[in-house]
Amino acid sequence: MNGRTVRDLRRANRTAVLQRLYFDGPLSRFELGPATGLSSGSVSNVVADLVADGLLEEAGSVDSDGGRPRTLLRVAPGSGHMIGVDVGETRVRVELFDLTLTELARAERPLTQRSYDVEAIVGHIRDGIAEVLAGTATEPEALLGVGIGVPGIVAHTPESGAVVHGQTIGWDAVPLEALLRTGSPLPGSVRYFIDNGAKTLGQAEMWFGGGRGARSAVVVLFGSGVGACLVTPEVEHGRAVEWGHLTVRVRGRRCRCGALGCLEAYAGAESLLERWREEGGRPAEGVDEETALAAMLAAAHPADDTPGDPVALAVLEETAEYLGAGLSDLINLFQPERIIVGGWAGLQLGARFLPAVRRHATAYALRYPAEKVTVDLGRLGPDAVTVGAAILPLADFFARGGRRPEPAPEGPAPAWRAALEERSPH
C-alpha cells in the first residue's frame, strides 16, 4: 500500500483526464484511454463526472473504423475564471481569463516615476480586479483564484500568507496577501496565489511557449532588472532564482539591491540606459523605460543608411556579453536542455542581439553542457507574466481534480463522516 485513498485515486484520475484534454484536446473517450493510461471503464466514469460538473463539453465527432462516430470532448471554457496580475516595472496589469486562458478583460495602471509605494500598488490591484469583473459581469465567486507575479522573493507564512521581500523596490517583508484581503472586492473563499514574476513567466513558457516538452529549462526574465525560473524534474513547477544578483564584477557598479557588481547592474534595462547616459549618450527623457530602450536600439541601428550611435552600440554589445556570461553560469550550474529569454527588454533586444548572447554563453560555459543547451526567445510576448500568474490558480484547480477547495469546517468532522467520504463513489 502506498497510503493513497480512494479519494486520492479519484482526484488523480480526474486530473489526468482534465490535463490531457486541456493540452491535447479535443479527444474522444477512446483516445483518452491510452493517453491517460486509464481503463475504458475509468475513463467513462471520470468523463461522466466531469461532464456533470460542467467542466467538459462536446466538441463535434470523428469517424471511427466501421463503427459509430466518436464524440470529441474538450474543456469547457466558461466553467471557470482566473485573474492574473503582473506587478511590473512600469505598470500593474490585471487580466481576466476563462478556463482555457482566453483573455476576457484587461486593466492597466501606470506606475509614476517607478513608484513602488505599497498602498498604491495594493490599490491598483484591487481596482484592476474590480474593473475586469465589472466589465464582463463575472461573479467574484466564479473565480478559481487570483495569481500575482511580483518582483522579489516571496515567503509563505501561516500568519500573514504571502510576504514579499523585494529589496530592489524597497519592499521589506511586505504582507501583500494580508493587505489585499483587507478591503478586498473578493469573497474570502477566493484564494490569492502570489509568487515571483520570473516564476510566473516560467509557468507560462513551460505550459504554452518555448519550454513546452522540455524536462529541464531556465526561463529568464529580462526587464528593468533580471531574474530567472529553474524548472527540472525535481522542481516541476519551477523555482525562482535571483540570477540578477549574481556577482559578475568584484567591486563593480552598485546595484539597486545595494550590493556591488551584480549582473542586474550591467544587464538590466535601467542600468543599460544609465550606462549609455554615462558614456555621453542621450536617452529619451520623460518616457518610460520600454520607450527609452526602443529609442536606444533605434539609435544604434537606424532604419535608414545613416551611421548608428557608436556609444549606444558599444553599450548594447557589452550588455550582450554580460548576459552571455550570466547565462553561462546557469548552464554550468543547472545544465538545462533549454534557456528561454523573455521579459519586455529581452524580447526587444533579442531579435538583434540573441546570436551574440548565444556566442558569449557558449564561450564562457563548460563545453559539455554548452553543447547540449539551446538558447531562444520566449514565444508568448510581453504579457507572459500575467498569463503565468493566472496559471497558478489553474494549476491548483487541476491538482485538485477540477474541484474547488471546500470551506474549512468550523470543527473537526466526526470519524464516521470522514470514513464515509473516503468510500463515496463521487
C-alpha positions in Angstrom: 0.0 0.0 0.0 1.3 3.5 -0.8 -1.1 5.3 1.5 -3.4 6.6 -1.3 -7.1 6.6 -0.5 -10.0 6.1 -2.9 -10.4 9.9 -2.9 -6.8 10.4 -3.9 -7.2 7.9 -6.8 -10.4 9.6 -8.0 -8.7 13.0 -7.8 -5.7 11.8 -9.8 -7.9 10.3 -12.5 -9.9 13.5 -12.9 -6.6 15.5 -13.0 -5.2 13.1 -15.7 -8.3 13.5 -17.9 -8.6 17.2 -17.5 -4.9 17.9 -18.2 -4.8 15.6 -21.3 -7.9 17.3 -22.8 -6.5 20.7 -21.8 -3.2 20.3 -23.6 -4.1 17.8 -26.4 -7.9 18.0 -26.8 -10.4 17.7 -28.2 -10.2 13.9 -27.8 -12.7 11.0 -27.8 -13.2 8.7 -24.9 -11.5 6.0 -26.9 -8.3 8.2 -27.3 -8.3 9.2 -23.6 -7.6 5.6 -22.5 -4.1 5.3 -24.0 -3.4 9.0 -23.5 -4.0 8.8 -19.7 -3.2 5.1 -19.0 -6.7 4.6 -17.6 -9.1 1.7 -18.4 -12.1 2.4 -20.6 -14.3 2.0 -17.6 -12.4 4.5 -15.5 -12.4 7.0 -18.4 -16.2 6.7 -18.8 -16.7 7.2 -15.1 -14.4 10.2 -14.9 -15.8 11.8 -18.1 -19.3 11.4 -16.8 -18.3 13.0 -13.5 -16.6 16.0 -15.2 -19.5 16.5 -17.6 -21.9 16.5 -14.7 -19.7 19.2 -13.0 -19.8 21.3 -16.2 -16.1 21.1 -16.8 -16.3 19.2 -20.1 -18.4 19.7 -23.2 -18.8 18.0 -26.6 -16.8 19.4 -29.5 -18.1 17.5 -32.5 -17.4 14.0 -33.6 -14.9 12.0 -35.6 -15.5 8.9 -37.8 -14.3 5.6 -36.3 -13.3 2.4 -38.2 -16.6 0.9 -39.3 -18.4 1.9 -36.1 -20.4 4.9 -34.9 -18.8 8.3 -34.9 -16.9 9.0 -31.7 -17.8 12.1 -29.7 -15.0 14.5 -29.1 -14.6 16.2 -25.7 -12.9 19.4 -24.6 -12.6 21.5 -21.5 -15.5 24.0 -21.3 -14.0 27.5 -21.4 -16.7 29.1 -19.3 -16.6 26.6 -16.5 -14.1 28.7 -14.5 -12.3 32.0 -14.5 -8.9 33.2 -13.2 -7.3 36.6 -12.8 -3.6 37.2 -13.5 -1.7 40.2 -12.2 1.7 41.4 -13.2 3.2 43.9 -10.7 5.7 45.1 -13.4 8.3 47.8 -13.6 6.2 50.4 -15.4 2.7 49.3 -14.7 0.3 47.0 -12.9 -1.5 44.8 -15.4 -4.7 42.9 -14.4 -6.3 40.4 -16.8 -9.3 38.1 -16.5 -9.2 34.8 -18.3 -11.6 31.9 -18.9 -10.6 28.4 -18.1 -8.8 28.0 -21.4 -6.8 31.2 -20.7 -8.6 33.3 -23.3 -8.3 36.9 -22.2 -11.7 38.4 -21.4 -10.8 41.8 -20.0 -7.8 43.8 -19.0 -7.0 46.8 -16.8 -3.7 48.6 -16.5 -2.4 51.2 -14.0 0.8 53.0 -14.8 3.4 53.4 -12.1 4.5 57.0 -11.9 8.3 57.6 -11.7 8.9 53.9 -10.8 7.0 54.4 -7.5 6.5 51.1 -5.6 4.5 52.6 -2.8 2.9 49.6 -1.2 -0.5 51.2 -0.6 -0.6 52.5 -4.2 0.2 49.0 -5.6 -2.4 47.3 -3.4 -4.9 49.9 -4.6 -4.0 49.3 -8.3 -4.5 45.6 -7.9 -7.9 46.0 -6.1 -9.2 48.5 -8.6 -8.0 46.4 -11.5 -9.7 43.3 -10.2 -13.0 45.2 -9.7 -12.7 46.7 -13.2 -12.2 43.5 -15.1 -15.0 41.7 -13.1 -17.5 44.6 -13.7 -16.6 44.9 -17.4 -17.6 41.2 -18.0 -20.3 40.9 -15.4 -18.3 38.0 -13.9 -19.3 37.0 -10.4 -16.4 37.1 -8.0 -17.5 33.7 -6.6 -16.8 32.2 -10.0 -13.1 32.8 -9.7 -10.7 29.9 -9.2 -8.3 32.4 -7.7 -6.1 35.4 -8.3 -2.4 34.8 -9.4 0.0 37.7 -8.8 3.6 38.0 -10.1 5.8 40.3 -8.1 9.5 41.4 -8.2 11.3 39.9 -5.2 11.4 36.8 -3.0 8.0 35.5 -1.8 7.8 33.7 1.6 4.6 31.9 2.5 3.8 32.2 6.2 0.9 30.7 8.2 0.2 34.1 9.9 0.2 36.5 7.0 0.1 34.4 3.9 2.4 35.6 1.1 5.1 38.1 2.3 7.2 39.8 -0.3 10.9 40.7 0.2 11.6 43.0 -2.7 14.9 44.6 -1.9 15.4 46.3 -5.2 12.0 48.0 -4.9 12.2 48.9 -1.2 9.8 46.2 0.0 10.9 44.7 3.3 8.7 41.9 4.4 5.5 43.4 2.9 2.5 41.2 3.8 0.9 41.6 0.4 -1.7 38.9 0.7 -3.0 40.2 4.1 -3.1 43.8 2.7 -5.1 42.6 -0.3 -7.5 40.7 1.9 -8.3 44.0 3.8 -11.0 45.7 1.9 -10.9 43.2 -1.0 -13.7 43.2 -3.6 -13.5 39.4 -3.5 -15.1 37.0 -1.0 -12.9 35.2 1.4 -13.3 31.9 -0.4 -11.3 33.2 -3.4 -7.6 32.4 -2.9 -4.6 34.6 -3.8 -1.5 32.9 -5.4 1.4 35.2 -5.1 4.9 34.4 -6.5 8.0 35.8 -8.1 7.3 37.3 -11.6 10.1 35.2 -13.1 8.4 32.1 -11.9 5.1 33.1 -13.4 6.9 33.8 -16.7 8.4 30.3 -16.4 5.0 28.8 -15.8 3.6 30.3 -19.0 6.6 29.4 -21.2 6.7 25.8 -19.9 2.9 25.3 -20.4 2.4 27.0 -23.7 5.7 28.5 -25.0 9.3 27.8 -25.7 9.7 25.4 -22.8 6.9 23.0 -23.6 8.2 19.4 -23.8 11.5 20.1 -22.1 12.4 18.2 -18.9 14.7 20.9 -17.7 14.8 24.6 -18.6 15.7 28.0 -17.3 13.4 30.8 -18.2 15.0 34.3 -18.0 13.0 37.4 -17.2 14.9 40.4 -18.6 13.3 43.8 -17.9 14.4 46.7 -15.9 16.0 44.1 -13.7 16.7 40.4 -14.4 15.6 37.2 -12.9 15.1 33.5 -13.8 13.0 30.5 -13.1 14.5 27.0 -12.9 12.4 24.0 -14.0 13.7 20.5 -13.5 12.0 17.1 -12.9 12.7 17.7 -9.2 11.3 21.2 -9.3 8.3 20.5 -11.6 6.5 23.8 -11.1 9.7 25.9 -11.1 11.7 27.8 -8.6 12.6 31.5 -8.9 16.3 32.1 -8.6 17.8 35.6 -8.0 20.0 35.4 -11.0 20.2 39.1 -11.4 22.1 39.4 -8.2 24.9 37.0 -9.2 28.2 38.9 -8.8 29.8 39.4 -12.2 32.4 42.0 -11.3 34.1 42.4 -7.9 33.8 45.9 -6.6 31.7 46.8 -9.7 28.8 49.1 -10.3 26.3 49.4 -7.4 23.1 47.5 -8.0 19.6 48.6 -7.0 19.8 46.0 -4.2 22.8 47.9 -2.7 25.5 45.3 -3.5 28.4 45.9 -5.9 28.9 44.1 -9.2 25.5 42.3 -9.7 24.6 41.2 -13.1 21.5 43.4 -12.9 23.8 46.4 -12.5 25.1 45.7 -16.0 22.4 43.9 -17.9 19.1 45.2 -16.6 17.4 47.8 -18.8 17.6 50.5 -16.2 21.3 50.1 -15.8 21.8 49.8 -19.6 20.2 53.2 -20.2 22.1 54.7 -17.3 25.4 53.4 -18.7 24.6 54.9 -22.1 24.0 58.2 -20.4 27.3 58.0 -18.5 29.1 57.4 -21.8 27.7 60.5 -23.3 24.5 59.1 -24.9 21.2 60.9 -24.7 18.4 58.6 -23.6 14.9 59.8 -24.3 13.6 62.0 -21.5 10.1 61.9 -19.9 9.2 58.4 -21.3 9.0 55.0 -19.7 11.9 52.5 -19.9 10.3 50.5 -22.7 10.1 53.5 -24.9 13.6 54.7 -23.9 15.1 51.3 -24.7 13.4 51.2 -28.1 14.9 54.6 -28.8 18.4 53.4 -27.8 18.0 50.4 -30.2 16.9 52.7 -33.0 19.9 55.0 -32.3 22.3 52.1 -32.5 20.7 50.6 -35.6 18.9 53.3 -37.7 16.3 52.2 -40.2 17.9 54.2 -42.9 21.5 54.2 -44.1 22.8 56.8 -41.6 25.5 55.7 -39.2 24.3 54.5 -35.9 25.3 55.9 -32.5 28.6 54.1 -31.7 28.2 54.7 -28.0 24.8 53.1 -27.9 26.0 50.2 -30.0 29.1 49.6 -27.7 26.9 49.6 -24.6 24.5 47.1 -26.2 27.2 44.8 -27.3 28.8 44.9 -23.9 25.4 44.1 -22.4 25.1 41.1 -24.7 28.4 39.8 -23.4 27.3 40.3 -19.7 24.1 38.4 -20.5 26.0 35.6 -22.2 28.4 35.3 -19.2 25.4 35.2 -16.9 23.8 32.5 -18.9 27.0 30.5 -18.8 26.7 30.3 -15.1 23.1 29.0 -15.4 24.4 26.4 -17.9 27.3 25.3 -15.7 25.2 25.2 -12.5 22.0 23.5 -13.8 22.8 22.0 -17.2 19.4 22.7 -18.7 18.1 21.5 -22.0 16.8 25.0 -22.9 17.2 28.6 -21.9 14.3 30.8 -22.8 14.8 34.6 -22.8 11.6 36.6 -22.0 10.5 39.9 -20.5 9.9 43.1 -22.4 13.6 44.1 -22.6 14.7 40.5 -23.6 12.2 40.5 -26.4 13.2 44.0 -27.6 16.9 43.2 -27.7 16.7 39.5 -28.6 15.9 39.8 -32.3 19.1 41.6 -32.9 21.4 40.5 -30.1 20.5 36.9 -29.3 23.2 35.5 -31.6 25.8 37.4 -29.8 24.4 36.4 -26.4 24.5 32.7 -27.5 28.1 33.1 -28.7 29.2 34.6 -25.4 27.3 32.0 -23.3 29.0 29.2 -25.2 32.4 30.8 -24.9 32.1 31.2 -21.1 30.4 27.9 -20.3 31.9 24.5 -19.9 31.9 22.8 -23.3 29.9 19.6 -22.5 26.7 21.3 -21.1 27.0 24.2 -23.5 26.8 21.8 -26.5 23.5 20.3 -25.1 21.6 23.6 -24.4 19.6 25.8 -26.8 19.1 29.5 -26.1 15.9 31.0 -27.7 13.5 33.8 -27.2 10.2 33.3 -25.4 7.2 32.8 -27.6 4.4 34.4 -25.5 5.3 38.1 -25.7 5.4 40.7 -23.0 2.1 39.5 -21.4 3.6 36.2 -20.4 4.0 37.1 -16.7 0.2 37.8 -16.5 -0.7 34.6 -18.2 1.7 32.7 -15.9 0.2 34.3 -12.9 -3.3 33.1 -14.0 -1.8 29.6 -14.4 -1.1 29.5 -10.6 -4.7 29.1 -9.6 -5.4 27.0 -12.7 -2.7 24.5 -11.8 -4.0 24.3 -8.3 -7.5 23.6 -9.6 -6.2 20.8 -11.8 -4.2 19.3 -9.0 -7.5 19.1 -7.0 -9.1 17.2 -9.9 -11.1 20.1 -11.0 -12.7 20.7 -7.6 -12.8 24.0 -5.8 -11.5 24.0 -2.2 -14.2 23.2 0.3 -14.8 25.7 3.1 -12.9 24.8 6.2 -15.1 23.2 8.8 -15.6 25.1 12.0 -14.8 22.0 14.0 -13.3 18.5 13.4 -15.5 16.2 11.4 -16.9 13.1 13.1 -14.8 10.0 12.4 -17.8 8.2 10.8 -18.3 11.1 8.3 -14.6 11.1 7.2 -14.7 7.3 6.7 -17.9 7.6 4.7 -16.5 10.3 2.4 -13.4 8.1 1.7 -15.7 5.3 0.4 -18.1 7.5 -1.5 -18.0 6.8 -5.3 -18.3 10.6 -6.2 
